[in-house]
């Protein structure tokens, strides 16, 4: 955390939490935002502060990514907390929420504490763990949520597994509701999705690949909504991918249920046709859907029906991706492409910048009860300086993640993070990074 006084001037301030979008400046003292607004600062030279000229670029809260898979502990060859944090800061992400499906599974308070301590020692960003909803992610016995929450778990989830035992899930939700604790679910019927690889449709038939219908997602969404009605628990769908799911969630919100949902960046930018000639980097969970579903997801972000955009960063080793499509592992990296994909929706689909940045900052902060995600006095000085118009071609060799399984290789983007700050300290400077 910086103890200096730093002034940002000549910025376009965008704060989705307050609706601010104006030219102005921001002051940081002792790692927190001390002042922000459109007026000029008359005491810039006092105490010899550091002055950062933003040159008209966007200054926004640092991104909060609610769905990040890492390999630590147990599979550090895929990704460590340190390497994930390097990718995060290059993408303007200042807080990552890590999933519990590691080895061992994060289902004990000591393991939650391990993640937090390990991150403090090695990571450049704030790392907050979700803990397992059930012991060993087996869906049979729920974890000690109260103790895990005291240890620092921000929510509970079985990561990319669907809890198929409805009785266990109902009990877990009822228990979580007594603590006001957030439960994050994965919506894919495990029986319908077993052995499948892509979205069901004409293209899957042409490729000869085992496919899963979108109904496999919708069935679980509708089931979980009913359980929320029974228990009153706060519930977040980690990522959805089809129109019917969004409609069910929108209807549930209209009834006043405490439900939110997220969408991954790849499901906003890609569709089932991008699988192409069996390109395994496009094999993700849930599978890439039809173009109609993708367009509906973009509309959901624009309207605010979808609350959060996530990277669903899931690094895989080369030997698990260079396999026949049906045998290849699911997952794609996405920390560094999260912001460019979101900015692409602004450029190509006209989604307002405030709405997009809100889905990346203030919305996840509000859902998780975090102090960041906003430009306000007293908030952590976790910031990102964004050039929304900078064009670039994605080169996987220049990514900072330990893995390289990006579905966006060679894709043209417009807009990226120029500089990233955590607690007022510069943790990434693109000009310095490119000069290396």
Protein Blocks (a to p, Z undefined) as FASTA:
>chain_A
ZZbdcddehiacddfknopacddddddeehiafbgcjbdcfklmggpiadddekhpacdd
ddddfbdcdfbehilmlocfklmmmmmmmnopabdcddfkbcdddfbfklmmmmmmmmmm
mpmbdcdddddfbghhlomaccdfklmmmnopabdcehjaccfblmlmmmmmmmmmmnop
acddddddfklmgopabdcdfklmmnopacddfklmmmmmmmmmmmmmmnopacddfbac
bfklmmmmmmmmmnopacdddddfklmmpcfklnmnoiaklpccdddddfklmmmmmmmm
mnomambdcfkiacddfklmmccfklpccdddfklmmmmmmmmmmmmnopafklmmmmmm
mmmmmmnopaehpacehiacddcdddfkbccdddfklpmbfblcdfkgoiacedddfbdc
eehiafbdfklmmmZZ
